[in-house]
Amino acid sequence: MLALRKVRVLIVAALVVAAAGLAASCSGGGDSGTPRGTPVVTGVPGEVQAAVRQMTDRYNAKDIAGFLSFYTDNGLDARYHMTRDEAALIMPSFIGVVPVTIFRFVRTLPNGDTADVSVQSVTGKVASEESLTLVKQADGWKIDGYQRFA
């Protein structure tokens, strides 16, 4: 089982590395790393989007502990099919190797202590849309569910 998870992680890492050039070519924007014209969102939707941006910043900075702090155990399993301990061991080999750039938030739907977010991003040369479910905990919004679209 652990071997299968490692293979999945290596496949994800290979896709990330293969996609490196697109992030550089598509990441036009201001100093914040967000595309020009990205609207500023306030209130709970703004908090949720800020958490996703901060998680992405931690990924790009190769900050394993900071990155993992934005996930619940369920969220890690949904996105990477790993436990927190496995992620801490395996992720240093690929995290931040190819930067992720958030292109835009398609929708942000808060509902009490949960929120659903669809975000378009670019990792290297690979553009994707992902759907994240976040839950509000005492220390902030955490990713608890994940689905990737093409």
Secondary structure by P-SEA (a helix, b strand, c coil): caaaaaaaaaaaaaaaaaaaaaaaaccccccccccccccccccaaaaaaaaaaaaaaaaaacccccccccccaaaaaacccccaaaaaaccccccccbbbbbccccbbbbcccbbbbbbbbbcccccbbbbbbbbbccccbbbccccccc
